[in-house]
Amino acid sequence: MSERTYAPAEAPGEDEKTAVKPVVAVVGRPNVGKSSLVNRIIGRRQAVVEDVPGVTRDRVAYDASWREREFTLVDTGGWDINVSGLAAMVARQAEYAAQTADVVLFVVDATVGITDADEAVTRVLRAAGKPVVLAANKVDGEMQEPEVMALWNLGIGEPYPVSAIHGRGSGDLLDAVLAAFPEQPEGGGLDEEGGPRRIALVGRPNVGKSSLLNKVAGEDRVVVDPVAGTTRDSVDEFIELGAKTWKFIDTAGIRRRFRALQGADYYATMRTTAALARAEVAVVLMDVSEPLAEQDIRVVEQVVEAGRALVLAFNKWDTLDEERRYYLEKEIDRQLSRVSWAPRVNISAKTGRHMEKLVPAIETGLASWDTRIPTGRLNGWLKELVAAKPPPVRGGRQPKILFATQAGVRPPHFILFTTGFLEDGYRRFIERRLREDFGFEGSPIKLSMRIREKKGGGKASKGSVRPDWNR
């Protein structure tokens, strides 16, 4: 394959307006041909076509079109029935896809039939109420078509036989996807042109989220009670702050043990996940009068996984004595080192201490979240970086970085085109230098690799696309 196949696409102009496009989330367990189908739809080999440990939870978005209709295709990680906590993992993945997408493309291996995992995710998708198109994959010829009939038993509509490898039936499948598009795509709520920027207040229960919302609003907009879990619904409030109008989303507290939740708490956690999907920046509130908990760390990780800008707000700071402050700083350095790039504000939701620092921190995170580096500047910087510190040798060969491009913003996503796999340590080095030289304070960075295929039509190297969220 010619190397010019990998020439970077021109980056969109800084002022280019992007229309709201429908979002299609592709879900399915490993080895059903999900990523092969993604490659078939986008018309190029871009999504990795085999499951690589540690990458199965990534969600990667691609631009796609069919019959002159453009849409965004989101390739979600697969799930495995042998993984512990299957119900929680299936629910979390399926619910995220259903909440952020306009249409869910559910891929099933027609040659295997309906599995327990397929049935579990079907129940979640059916309850979500979003349109679902069922793709019966690996139907390479007429001999396999009778096996498709059994998939009607899932109860989510007609199964469309398709072969992701050969392209058989893909046209009919895409016609069904287009027919399922809503008149007004939601697209995860990230493209509300001209509307106020959206802020989700998140954190474990009873850390002061509702008190903070009432304080910035200057009045009691939501109920505040010392009992943990008072807020069960996400509450949207338009608030004037710092000479701007913001949309604040006060959410129910995120609880760590998702699978153990019952009744109203279960649905409150689902709504919190949906609130993150609708937000652009998340303010994670933590109660510093108590030691940082595992739940606090999980909330931060959930924000980063969702790809949202991040601000860390430490509540009740005015109640600390010198000794507690000393040990708290140690806790922050140790437990939140992976998000040291997030702006931090030490506040009091009760007294209003340092509330004036909240808006600048939010604006910093959003500016980084929207930042695009021109392709020429990015590659000039990368050339100097690699010359000063080349990638380490792996397997007796030194991989080369051919070039890089920024595939998108919100959050910034960079793709490195290489001749071999880059070690984790070197990718972290590149991420760290990106932040040092270009900023990105308050925004996660997504870094992917595209490994050049062997010449002569050989198979692509394992892990040809390796997304990696900046820690």
C-alpha positions as CSV (number, residue, x, y, z in Angstrom):
1,M,0.0,0.0,0.0
2,S,1.4,3.4,-1.0
3,E,2.4,5.7,1.8
4,R,0.5,8.5,0.3
5,T,-2.6,6.7,1.4
6,Y,-1.8,8.1,4.8
7,A,-1.4,11.7,3.8
8,P,-3.1,13.8,6.5
9,A,-6.3,15.5,5.7
10,E,-6.5,19.2,5.8
11,A,-7.6,20.5,9.1
12,P,-10.9,22.4,9.2
13,G,-10.6,26.1,9.4
14,E,-10.7,27.7,12.8
15,D,-13.9,29.5,12.1
16,E,-15.6,26.6,10.2
17,K,-19.1,25.9,11.4
18,T,-19.9,22.3,11.8
19,A,-23.5,21.3,11.3
20,V,-25.2,18.9,13.8
21,K,-24.9,15.4,12.3
22,P,-26.7,12.3,13.5
23,V,-24.7,10.0,15.7
24,V,-24.7,6.3,15.1
25,A,-23.2,4.1,17.9
26,V,-22.0,0.7,16.9
27,V,-22.2,-1.8,19.7
28,G,-21.5,-5.5,20.0
29,R,-19.4,-8.0,21.9
30,P,-15.9,-8.9,20.7
31,N,-15.3,-10.9,17.6
32,V,-18.7,-10.2,16.0
33,G,-17.0,-8.1,13.2
34,K,-18.0,-4.8,14.7
35,S,-14.8,-2.9,13.7
36,S,-14.7,-4.6,10.3
37,L,-18.2,-3.2,9.8
38,V,-17.1,0.3,10.9
39,N,-14.3,0.1,8.3
40,R,-16.7,-1.0,5.6
41,I,-19.1,1.9,6.4
42,I,-16.4,4.6,6.4
43,G,-14.7,3.1,3.4
44,R,-11.2,2.6,4.7
45,R,-9.3,0.4,7.1
46,Q,-9.1,2.7,10.2
47,A,-10.7,0.9,13.1
48,V,-8.7,-1.9,14.6
49,V,-10.1,-5.2,13.5
50,E,-9.1,-7.4,16.4
51,D,-9.6,-6.9,20.1
52,V,-6.5,-5.6,21.9
53,P,-6.4,-5.8,25.7
54,G,-6.9,-2.4,27.3
55,V,-8.5,-0.9,24.2
56,T,-12.0,-2.5,24.4
57,R,-13.5,0.4,26.5
58,D,-12.4,3.1,24.1
59,R,-15.0,5.0,22.0
60,V,-13.7,6.4,18.7
61,A,-15.7,8.6,16.3
62,Y,-15.4,8.7,12.5
63,D,-17.0,10.8,9.8
64,A,-19.2,8.7,7.5
65,S,-21.8,9.3,4.8
66,W,-24.3,7.3,2.7
67,R,-26.5,8.6,-0.1
68,E,-25.0,12.1,0.4
69,R,-26.2,12.0,4.1
70,E,-23.4,12.7,6.5
71,F,-23.3,11.2,10.0
72,T,-20.9,10.5,12.9
73,L,-20.1,6.8,13.5
74,V,-19.0,5.9,17.0
75,D,-17.1,2.6,17.4
76,T,-17.7,1.4,21.0
77,G,-15.7,-1.2,22.8
78,G,-17.0,-4.7,23.0
79,W,-17.9,-6.7,26.0
80,D,-17.1,-10.3,27.0
81,I,-19.3,-12.7,28.9
82,N,-16.3,-14.1,30.8
83,V,-15.5,-10.7,32.3
84,S,-16.6,-10.3,35.9
85,G,-19.4,-7.8,36.5
86,L,-20.9,-8.5,33.1
87,A,-24.2,-6.9,33.9
88,A,-22.6,-3.7,35.0
89,M,-20.2,-3.5,32.1
90,V,-22.9,-4.3,29.5
91,A,-25.3,-1.8,31.0
92,R,-22.7,1.0,31.3
93,Q,-21.6,0.5,27.7
94,A,-25.0,0.1,26.2
95,E,-26.6,2.9,28.2
96,Y,-23.8,5.3,27.2
97,A,-24.2,4.4,23.5
98,A,-28.0,4.8,23.8
99,Q,-27.9,8.1,25.6
100,T,-25.4,9.8,23.3
101,A,-26.4,8.4,20.0
102,D,-29.4,9.1,17.7
103,V,-29.4,5.5,16.3
104,V,-27.8,2.4,17.8
105,L,-26.3,-0.1,15.3
106,F,-26.3,-3.4,17.2
107,V,-24.0,-6.0,15.6
108,V,-24.6,-9.7,16.2
109,D,-22.7,-12.7,14.9
110,A,-25.4,-14.6,12.9
111,T,-23.3,-17.8,12.8
112,V,-23.2,-18.0,16.6
113,G,-26.8,-16.9,17.2
114,I,-28.1,-15.1,20.3
115,T,-25.9,-15.2,23.3
116,D,-26.6,-14.2,27.0
117,A,-24.6,-11.0,26.4
118,D,-26.7,-10.2,23.3
119,E,-29.9,-10.6,25.3
120,A,-28.6,-8.5,28.2
121,V,-27.7,-5.5,26.1
122,T,-30.9,-5.9,24.1
123,R,-33.0,-5.4,27.3
124,V,-31.0,-2.2,28.0
125,L,-31.3,-0.8,24.5
126,R,-35.0,-1.6,24.4
127,A,-35.6,0.3,27.6
128,A,-33.5,3.3,26.4
129,G,-36.1,4.1,23.7
130,K,-33.6,4.9,20.9
131,P,-33.9,3.5,17.4
132,V,-32.0,0.2,17.1
133,V,-30.9,-1.3,13.8
134,L,-29.8,-5.0,14.1
135,A,-26.9,-6.1,11.9
136,A,-26.6,-9.9,11.5
137,N,-23.0,-10.1,10.5
138,K,-20.9,-12.8,8.9
139,V,-23.6,-13.8,6.4
140,D,-21.2,-14.3,3.5
141,G,-23.7,-16.1,1.3
142,E,-27.2,-17.6,0.9
143,M,-26.2,-20.6,2.9
144,Q,-26.0,-18.5,6.1
145,E,-29.2,-16.6,5.5
146,P,-31.5,-19.1,7.3
147,E,-29.5,-18.5,10.5
148,V,-30.6,-14.8,10.4
149,M,-34.2,-15.7,11.1
150,A,-33.4,-16.8,14.7
151,L,-32.3,-13.2,15.5
152,W,-36.0,-12.0,15.3
153,N,-36.3,-13.5,18.8
154,L,-34.3,-10.6,20.2
155,G,-37.4,-8.5,19.7
156,I,-35.8,-5.4,18.4
157,G,-37.0,-5.5,14.8
158,E,-35.7,-6.9,11.5
159,P,-32.2,-8.3,11.4
160,Y,-30.3,-7.2,8.3
161,P,-27.9,-9.8,7.0
162,V,-24.5,-8.4,6.1
163,S,-20.9,-9.4,5.5
164,A,-18.6,-6.8,6.9
165,I,-15.6,-8.4,5.1
166,H,-17.2,-8.7,1.7
167,G,-19.7,-5.8,1.9
168,R,-22.7,-8.0,1.2
169,G,-25.9,-6.4,2.3
170,S,-24.2,-3.2,3.6
171,G,-26.3,-1.0,1.4
172,D,-29.6,-2.3,2.8
173,L,-28.2,-1.9,6.3
174,L,-27.2,1.7,5.8
175,D,-30.6,2.5,4.2
176,A,-32.2,1.2,7.4
177,V,-29.9,3.4,9.5
178,L,-30.8,6.5,7.5
179,A,-34.5,5.7,7.8
180,A,-34.0,5.6,11.6
181,F,-32.5,9.1,11.8
182,P,-34.6,11.6,13.8
183,E,-35.6,14.9,12.2
184,Q,-33.5,16.8,14.7
185,P,-30.4,14.9,15.7
186,E,-29.3,15.2,19.3
187,G,-25.7,14.2,18.6
188,G,-24.9,13.9,22.3
189,G,-25.8,17.5,22.8
190,L,-22.4,18.8,21.8
191,D,-23.4,21.0,19.0
192,E,-26.0,23.4,20.3
193,E,-24.8,26.3,18.1
194,G,-25.0,29.7,19.8
195,G,-26.3,28.3,23.1
196,P,-24.8,28.7,26.6
197,R,-21.8,26.5,27.4
198,R,-22.9,23.5,29.4
199,I,-21.5,22.6,32.8
200,A,-22.2,19.4,34.7
201,L,-21.7,19.5,38.5
202,V,-20.7,16.0,39.4
203,G,-19.4,14.2,42.4
204,R,-20.2,11.5,44.9
205,P,-23.4,12.0,46.9
206,N,-23.6,14.8,49.5
207,V,-20.4,16.7,48.6
208,G,-22.3,20.0,48.1
209,K,-23.2,20.0,44.4
210,S,-26.7,21.5,45.0
211,S,-25.3,24.0,47.5
212,L,-22.8,25.1,44.9
213,L,-25.5,25.5,42.3
214,N,-27.6,27.6,44.6
215,K,-24.6,29.8,45.5
216,V,-23.6,30.6,41.9
217,A,-27.3,31.3,41.1
218,G,-27.7,33.6,44.1
219,E,-30.9,31.9,45.2
220,D,-32.2,28.5,46.1
221,R,-32.8,26.8,42.8
222,V,-32.6,23.2,44.0
223,V,-33.3,21.3,47.2
224,V,-30.4,21.0,49.6
225,D,-30.5,18.4,52.4
226,P,-27.8,16.8,54.6
227,V,-29.2,13.3,53.6
228,A,-27.0,11.9,50.8
229,G,-28.8,11.4,47.5
230,T,-31.4,14.2,47.7
231,T,-30.9,15.0,44.0
232,R,-32.1,12.2,41.8
233,D,-32.8,14.0,38.5
234,S,-30.4,16.2,36.5
235,V,-31.6,19.8,36.9
236,D,-30.7,22.3,34.2
237,E,-30.4,25.9,35.3
238,F,-29.5,29.0,33.2
239,I,-27.3,31.2,35.4
240,E,-25.6,34.6,34.8
241,L,-22.1,34.3,36.0
242,G,-19.0,36.3,35.0
243,A,-21.0,38.4,32.5
244,K,-22.1,35.3,30.7
245,T,-25.0,32.9,30.7
246,W,-24.2,29.3,31.5
247,K,-26.3,26.1,31.6
248,F,-25.5,24.3,34.8
249,I,-26.6,20.7,35.2
250,D,-26.9,19.6,38.8
251,T,-26.7,15.9,38.9
252,A,-27.4,13.1,41.3
253,G,-24.3,11.8,43.0
254,I,-22.3,9.1,41.2
255,R,-21.9,6.0,43.2
256,R,-19.0,3.6,42.7
257,R,-20.8,0.2,42.8
258,F,-23.0,0.6,39.7
259,R,-24.3,-3.0,39.7
260,A,-25.4,-2.8,43.3
261,L,-27.8,0.1,42.8
262,Q,-31.5,-0.4,43.2
263,G,-34.6,1.5,42.2
264,A,-34.3,5.3,42.2
265,D,-30.5,5.3,42.9
266,Y,-29.9,3.1,39.9
267,Y,-31.8,5.5,37.6
268,A,-30.2,8.5,39.3
269,T,-26.8,7.1,38.3
270,M,-28.0,6.6,34.7
271,R,-29.2,10.2,34.6
272,T,-25.8,11.4,35.8
273,T,-24.1,9.6,33.0
274,A,-26.5,11.2,30.6
275,A,-25.8,14.6,32.1
276,L,-22.0,14.1,31.4
277,A,-22.9,13.2,27.8
278,R,-24.8,16.5,27.4
279,A,-22.2,18.6,29.1
280,E,-19.1,20.2,27.7
281,V,-17.2,20.7,30.9
282,A,-17.6,18.9,34.3
283,V,-16.9,20.5,37.6
284,V,-16.0,17.6,40.0
285,L,-16.8,18.6,43.5
286,M,-15.0,17.0,46.4
287,D,-15.6,17.4,50.2
288,V,-12.1,18.1,51.6
289,S,-13.3,17.7,55.2
290,E,-13.0,14.0,54.6
291,P,-10.2,12.0,53.0
292,L,-10.4,11.6,49.2
293,A,-12.4,8.5,48.5
294,E,-12.3,5.9,45.8
295,Q,-15.6,7.3,44.6
296,D,-14.0,10.7,44.1
297,I,-11.3,9.2,41.9
298,R,-13.9,7.2,39.9
299,V,-15.9,10.3,39.2
300,V,-12.8,12.0,37.8
301,E,-12.1,9.0,35.7
302,Q,-15.6,8.9,34.4
303,V,-15.3,12.5,33.2
304,V,-12.1,11.8,31.4
305,E,-13.5,8.7,29.8
306,A,-16.4,10.8,28.6
307,G,-13.9,13.2,27.0
308,R,-15.2,16.3,28.8
309,A,-13.2,19.3,30.0
310,L,-12.4,19.0,33.7
311,V,-12.3,21.4,36.7
312,L,-11.5,20.1,40.2
313,A,-13.4,22.0,42.9
314,F,-12.5,21.3,46.5
315,N,-15.4,22.2,48.7
316,K,-15.3,23.3,52.4
317,W,-11.7,24.5,52.1
318,D,-12.4,27.2,54.7
319,T,-13.0,24.5,57.4
320,L,-9.5,23.1,57.2
321,D,-6.7,23.6,59.6
322,E,-3.0,23.7,58.6
323,E,-2.4,20.0,59.4
324,R,-5.4,18.8,57.4
325,R,-4.3,21.0,54.5
326,Y,-0.8,19.5,54.5
327,Y,-2.1,16.0,54.3
328,L,-4.8,16.8,51.8
329,E,-2.2,18.2,49.5
330,K,-0.3,14.9,49.8
331,E,-3.6,13.0,49.0
332,I,-4.2,15.2,45.9
333,D,-0.6,14.8,44.6
334,R,-0.8,11.0,45.1
335,Q,-4.4,10.2,44.0
336,L,-5.1,12.8,41.3
337,S,-1.7,12.9,39.7
338,R,-3.2,11.5,36.5
339,V,-5.2,14.7,36.1
340,S,-2.6,17.2,37.2
341,W,-3.5,19.1,34.0
342,A,-7.0,20.0,35.4
343,P,-7.4,23.5,36.9
344,R,-8.2,23.5,40.6
345,V,-10.3,25.8,42.7
346,N,-10.5,25.7,46.5
347,I,-14.0,26.9,47.4
348,S,-16.8,27.0,49.9
349,A,-20.2,26.4,48.5
350,K,-21.7,27.6,51.8
351,T,-19.9,30.9,52.2
352,G,-19.0,31.6,48.6
353,R,-15.3,31.6,49.2
354,H,-13.3,32.0,46.0
355,M,-16.4,31.5,43.8
356,E,-14.9,34.2,41.5
357,K,-12.2,31.7,40.5
358,L,-14.7,29.1,39.2
359,V,-15.6,30.8,35.9
360,P,-11.9,31.5,34.8
361,A,-11.1,27.8,35.5
362,I,-14.1,26.7,33.4
363,E,-13.2,29.0,30.6
364,T,-9.6,27.7,30.6
365,G,-10.8,24.2,30.3
366,L,-13.3,24.9,27.5
367,A,-10.7,26.9,25.5
368,S,-8.3,23.9,25.7
369,W,-11.1,21.6,24.8
370,D,-11.7,23.6,21.6
371,T,-8.1,24.0,20.6
372,R,-6.8,22.9,17.2
373,I,-3.2,22.9,16.2
374,P,-2.6,23.5,12.5
375,T,-1.1,20.4,10.8
376,G,2.0,22.2,9.6
377,R,2.8,23.5,13.0
378,L,2.1,20.2,14.7
379,N,4.4,18.3,12.3
380,G,7.2,20.9,12.6
381,W,7.0,20.5,16.4
382,L,6.9,16.7,16.2
383,K,10.0,16.6,13.9
384,E,12.1,18.5,16.4
385,L,10.8,16.4,19.3
386,V,11.6,13.1,17.6
387,A,15.0,14.4,16.5
388,A,15.9,15.3,20.1
389,K,14.5,12.0,21.5
390,P,13.7,9.2,19.0
391,P,11.3,6.4,19.9
392,P,12.9,3.5,21.7
393,V,13.8,0.4,19.8
394,R,11.2,-2.4,20.0
395,G,11.8,-5.9,18.9
396,G,15.2,-5.0,17.4
397,R,13.7,-2.3,15.2
398,Q,13.1,1.4,15.8
399,P,9.7,2.6,14.8
400,K,9.5,5.9,12.9
401,I,6.8,8.5,13.2
402,L,5.9,9.5,9.6
403,F,3.7,12.4,10.5
404,A,0.8,13.5,12.8
405,T,-2.6,15.1,12.4
406,Q,-5.2,16.4,14.7
407,A,-8.3,14.4,13.9
408,G,-10.7,16.5,16.0
409,V,-11.4,18.7,19.0
410,R,-13.7,18.6,21.9
411,P,-11.5,16.9,23.2
412,P,-8.3,17.3,21.1
413,H,-7.6,14.0,19.3
414,F,-4.2,13.4,17.7
415,I,-3.3,10.6,15.3
416,L,0.4,9.5,14.9
417,F,1.1,7.6,11.7
418,T,4.0,5.3,12.4
419,T,6.0,2.3,11.0
420,G,5.7,0.4,14.3
421,F,4.2,0.3,17.7
422,L,5.2,3.1,20.1
423,E,5.7,2.1,23.7
424,D,3.4,3.5,26.4
425,G,6.2,5.5,28.0
426,Y,7.0,7.2,24.7
427,R,3.4,8.1,24.0
428,R,3.1,9.5,27.5
429,F,6.3,11.5,26.7
430,I,4.6,13.0,23.6
431,E,1.4,13.8,25.5
432,R,3.4,15.5,28.3
433,R,5.3,17.6,25.7
434,L,2.1,18.5,23.9
435,R,0.8,20.0,27.2
436,E,4.1,21.7,28.0
437,D,4.3,23.4,24.5
438,F,0.7,23.9,23.6
439,G,-1.2,24.1,26.9
440,F,-4.4,22.1,26.9
441,E,-5.0,22.9,30.6
442,G,-8.3,21.4,31.7
443,S,-8.8,19.2,28.7
444,P,-8.1,15.5,28.2
445,I,-6.0,14.6,25.2
446,K,-6.7,11.6,23.0
447,L,-3.7,10.1,21.3
448,S,-4.0,7.3,18.7
449,M,-1.6,5.5,16.5
450,R,-2.0,4.3,12.9
451,I,0.6,1.8,12.1
452,R,1.5,1.6,8.4
453,E,0.5,-1.7,6.7
454,K,3.2,-3.9,5.3
455,K,4.0,-3.3,1.6
456,G,2.7,-5.9,-0.8
457,G,-0.8,-6.1,0.7
458,G,0.3,-7.7,4.0
459,K,-1.9,-7.6,7.0
460,A,-1.8,-4.6,9.2
461,S,0.2,-4.8,12.4
462,K,-1.7,-5.6,15.5
463,G,-3.0,-2.5,17.2
464,S,-3.0,-0.4,14.0
465,V,-5.2,2.1,15.8
466,R,-4.4,2.5,19.5
467,P,-6.5,5.2,21.3
468,D,-5.1,6.4,24.6
469,W,-6.5,9.0,26.9
470,N,-4.0,11.3,28.4
471,R,-3.6,10.6,32.1
